[in-house]
Amino acid sequence: MAVEVLTTADGREKTALSHEHAAAWFAARKAGTPIPVGTATPPLRPARPEKPELLDPRDVPRRRPGSPAGRIAILHAVAHIELNAVDLHWDIIARFGHVPMPPGFYDDWVKSADEESKHFNLICDCLEAMGSHYGALPAHAGMWRAAEDTRDDILGRLAVVPMVLEARGLDVTPGMIDIFEKAGEDGAVAALRTIYAEEVGHVAYGSKWFHFLCGRDNLDPKDVFHDLVRTYFHGALKPPFNEEKRAEAGLPPDFYWPLAD
């Protein structure tokens, strides 16, 4: 099921499959007949549509957020992040099926993938309401780098994806909401507020399972986190940090401040 999502290129089709498989997973769990986890061979990179054109981050054009074109560019970037997040959550299931984990691990990442699928479609709907669409602008080519770098390291994946990249979303989303509120873009505000509320849970799942694995192997979570982020994350973490939401997600300041600029 996870590999089917990963090998589907079109964003709307990918997220429809993601919703379908998540519903099947939870229905089976509720019925007491859980779907076996098994193992799979996911692709190194997920299938992607022909558009958007993927550029080096330095080559992605910068636009002023105060203009309509700038706001479309922000939403396009968010849609690209959300589509990658759908794949990241299915990829952790497919790639690490050989690591013995409790059923709750799969519950959390299936739920996260389902929510990211909803987020992608909410933002695509906003883009279309503004006369644009996902694929209309170039996008960041480096989004999958963290997944490739951590393909053999489940602790590294948990450290870098939910606990660094998704935690960054908690830092920057309030500023984006403010931009769209000032512009009177109510649909985008509602979509971003949904994303903001649900991303806390995704960061929390990362922290929970990171601590679970550290505890199982008698490792110090903070030291391991610092080592893994320095190994796999390219660059320092950028303040300001949303300390309140990070704490709500189980990320204390002594995890991230020592890694900051």
C-alpha positions as CSV (number, residue, x, y, z in Angstrom):
1,M,0.0,0.0,0.0
2,A,2.8,2.4,0.9
3,V,4.8,1.6,-2.2
4,E,1.7,2.1,-4.4
5,V,1.4,5.7,-3.0
6,L,5.1,6.3,-3.5
7,T,5.0,5.1,-7.1
8,T,2.0,7.2,-8.1
9,A,3.1,10.5,-9.8
10,D,0.0,12.8,-9.9
11,G,-0.5,14.7,-6.7
12,R,-4.3,14.4,-6.6
13,E,-4.2,10.6,-7.5
14,K,-1.4,10.0,-4.9
15,T,-3.4,11.7,-2.1
16,A,-6.6,9.9,-3.1
17,L,-4.8,6.5,-2.8
18,S,-3.3,7.7,0.5
19,H,-6.7,8.4,1.9
20,E,-8.0,5.1,0.6
21,H,-5.2,3.0,2.1
22,A,-5.4,4.9,5.5
23,A,-9.1,4.2,5.7
24,A,-8.5,0.5,5.0
25,W,-5.8,0.4,7.6
26,F,-7.9,1.9,10.4
27,A,-11.0,-0.1,9.4
28,A,-9.1,-3.3,9.7
29,R,-7.6,-2.2,13.0
30,K,-11.0,-1.4,14.4
31,A,-12.4,-4.7,13.2
32,G,-9.7,-6.6,15.0
33,T,-8.3,-8.0,11.7
34,P,-5.2,-5.7,11.2
35,I,-3.5,-5.7,7.9
36,P,0.0,-7.4,8.2
37,V,2.9,-5.0,8.0
38,G,5.3,-7.1,5.9
39,T,8.3,-5.6,4.1
40,A,8.7,-3.8,0.8
41,T,11.2,-2.2,-1.5
42,P,10.2,1.4,-1.9
43,P,11.8,3.5,-4.7
44,L,14.8,5.7,-3.7
45,R,12.7,8.7,-4.9
46,P,8.9,8.8,-5.1
47,A,7.2,9.3,-8.5
48,R,6.5,12.9,-9.3
49,P,4.4,14.7,-11.9
50,E,6.2,16.4,-14.9
51,K,5.4,19.8,-13.3
52,P,6.5,21.6,-11.2
53,E,10.0,21.9,-12.6
54,L,12.4,21.1,-9.7
55,L,15.2,23.6,-9.2
56,D,18.2,24.0,-6.9
57,P,16.9,26.0,-3.8
58,R,19.2,28.9,-4.9
59,D,17.5,29.1,-8.3
60,V,13.9,29.1,-7.1
61,P,12.7,32.7,-7.8
62,R,11.9,34.8,-4.8
63,R,8.7,36.9,-4.8
64,R,7.4,39.6,-2.5
65,P,4.8,38.0,-0.1
66,G,2.7,41.2,-0.1
67,S,1.6,40.8,-3.7
68,P,-1.0,38.3,-5.1
69,A,1.8,36.5,-7.1
70,G,3.9,36.3,-3.9
71,R,1.0,34.8,-2.0
72,I,0.5,32.2,-4.8
73,A,4.2,31.4,-4.6
74,I,3.9,30.8,-0.8
75,L,1.0,28.4,-1.3
76,H,2.8,26.7,-4.1
77,A,5.8,26.1,-1.9
78,V,3.5,24.8,0.9
79,A,1.7,22.4,-1.5
80,H,5.1,21.0,-2.6
81,I,6.1,20.5,1.1
82,E,2.8,18.7,1.8
83,L,3.1,16.4,-1.2
84,N,6.6,15.5,-0.1
85,A,5.3,14.9,3.5
86,V,2.7,12.4,2.2
87,D,5.5,10.4,0.6
88,L,7.8,10.8,3.7
89,H,5.2,9.2,6.0
90,W,4.5,6.3,3.6
91,D,8.2,5.9,3.0
92,I,9.0,5.4,6.7
93,I,6.4,2.6,6.8
94,A,7.7,0.9,3.6
95,R,11.5,1.4,4.2
96,F,11.6,0.3,7.9
97,G,9.1,-2.6,7.9
98,H,12.0,-4.8,8.9
99,V,12.5,-2.9,12.2
100,P,10.3,-4.5,14.9
101,M,7.9,-1.7,16.0
102,P,4.5,-1.7,17.9
103,P,1.3,-1.3,15.9
104,G,1.0,2.2,17.2
105,F,4.0,3.2,15.1
106,Y,2.1,2.4,11.9
107,D,-1.1,4.0,13.2
108,D,0.7,7.3,13.8
109,W,2.4,7.5,10.4
110,V,-0.6,6.3,8.4
111,K,-2.6,9.0,10.2
112,S,0.1,11.5,9.4
113,A,0.1,10.5,5.8
114,D,-3.7,10.8,5.7
115,E,-3.6,14.3,7.2
116,E,-0.8,15.5,4.9
117,S,-2.9,14.3,1.9
118,K,-5.7,16.5,3.2
119,H,-3.3,19.4,3.6
120,F,-2.0,19.1,0.0
121,N,-5.6,19.1,-1.4
122,L,-6.6,22.1,0.8
123,I,-3.7,24.1,-0.5
124,C,-4.3,23.0,-4.1
125,D,-7.9,24.1,-3.7
126,C,-6.7,27.6,-2.5
127,L,-4.3,27.8,-5.5
128,E,-7.0,27.0,-7.9
129,A,-9.4,29.5,-6.3
130,M,-6.6,32.1,-6.9
131,G,-6.3,31.2,-10.6
132,S,-3.2,29.0,-10.3
133,H,-2.4,25.3,-9.6
134,Y,0.3,23.0,-8.3
135,G,2.9,22.7,-11.0
136,A,2.5,26.3,-12.3
137,L,5.7,27.4,-10.6
138,P,9.2,25.9,-10.1
139,A,9.8,24.1,-6.8
140,H,12.6,23.1,-4.4
141,A,14.5,20.1,-5.7
142,G,16.1,19.3,-2.3
143,M,13.0,18.3,-0.4
144,W,13.7,14.5,-0.7
145,R,17.4,14.8,0.3
146,A,16.7,14.1,4.0
147,A,14.9,10.9,3.0
148,E,17.7,9.7,0.8
149,D,20.4,10.5,3.4
150,T,18.5,8.6,6.2
151,R,17.3,5.6,4.1
152,D,19.3,3.2,6.2
153,D,18.8,4.9,9.6
154,I,15.4,5.0,11.3
155,L,16.6,7.1,14.2
156,G,18.2,9.5,11.7
157,R,14.9,9.7,9.7
158,L,12.9,10.4,12.9
159,A,15.4,13.1,14.0
160,V,15.6,15.0,10.7
161,V,12.1,14.7,9.2
162,P,9.5,15.2,12.0
163,M,11.9,16.6,14.7
164,V,13.7,19.2,12.5
165,L,11.9,19.7,9.2
166,E,8.3,19.5,10.4
167,A,9.2,21.3,13.6
168,R,10.4,24.2,11.3
169,G,6.8,24.3,10.0
170,L,5.6,25.1,13.5
171,D,8.1,28.1,13.5
172,V,7.1,29.6,10.2
173,T,3.4,28.9,9.8
174,P,2.1,31.7,12.1
175,G,3.9,34.3,10.0
176,M,2.3,32.8,6.8
177,I,-1.2,32.9,8.5
178,D,-0.6,36.6,9.3
179,I,0.3,37.4,5.6
180,F,-3.0,35.8,4.4
181,E,-5.1,37.4,7.2
182,K,-3.8,40.8,6.2
183,A,-4.7,40.1,2.5
184,G,-8.2,38.9,3.5
185,E,-7.6,35.4,2.0
186,D,-9.9,33.5,4.3
187,G,-9.6,30.2,2.5
188,A,-5.9,30.1,2.8
189,V,-6.0,31.2,6.4
190,A,-8.4,28.3,7.3
191,A,-6.2,25.8,5.4
192,L,-3.0,27.0,7.1
193,R,-4.6,26.9,10.5
194,T,-5.7,23.3,9.9
195,I,-2.1,22.4,8.9
196,Y,-0.6,24.3,11.9
197,A,-2.9,22.4,14.4
198,E,-2.2,19.0,12.9
199,E,1.6,19.4,12.3
200,V,2.1,19.5,16.1
201,G,0.9,15.9,16.2
202,H,3.4,14.8,13.5
203,V,6.3,16.4,15.3
204,A,5.0,14.7,18.5
205,Y,5.0,11.3,16.8
206,G,8.6,11.8,15.7
207,S,9.6,12.6,19.2
208,K,7.6,9.8,20.7
209,W,9.1,7.1,18.5
210,F,12.6,8.6,18.6
211,H,12.5,8.4,22.4
212,F,11.0,4.8,22.2
213,L,13.9,3.6,20.1
214,C,16.5,5.3,22.3
215,G,15.0,3.8,25.4
216,R,14.9,0.3,23.8
217,D,18.6,0.6,23.1
218,N,19.5,2.4,26.3
219,L,20.7,5.6,24.5
220,D,20.6,9.2,25.7
221,P,18.0,10.8,23.4
222,K,19.4,14.3,23.5
223,D,23.0,13.3,22.7
224,V,21.8,11.0,19.9
225,F,19.6,13.7,18.4
226,H,22.5,16.2,18.3
227,D,24.8,13.7,16.7
228,L,22.2,12.6,14.1
229,V,21.2,16.2,13.2
230,R,24.8,17.2,12.8
231,T,25.3,14.1,10.5
232,Y,22.3,14.3,8.3
233,F,21.0,17.9,8.4
234,H,22.9,20.4,6.2
235,G,23.3,23.6,8.1
236,A,22.4,25.0,11.5
237,L,18.8,25.3,12.8
238,K,17.3,28.8,12.3
239,P,15.7,30.7,15.2
240,P,13.3,32.1,16.1
241,F,11.7,28.9,17.4
242,N,8.1,28.4,18.3
243,E,9.0,27.2,21.8
244,E,5.4,26.8,23.0
245,K,4.3,24.5,20.1
246,R,7.7,22.6,20.1
247,A,7.2,21.9,23.8
248,E,3.6,20.7,23.1
249,A,5.1,18.3,20.6
250,G,7.7,16.9,23.0
251,L,10.7,18.9,21.8
252,P,12.4,20.7,24.8
253,P,14.7,23.7,24.1
254,D,17.9,21.8,25.0
255,F,17.3,19.6,22.0
256,Y,17.4,22.3,19.4
257,W,19.1,25.5,20.8
258,P,22.5,23.9,20.8
259,L,22.1,23.2,17.1
260,A,21.0,26.8,16.3
261,D,22.9,29.5,14.4
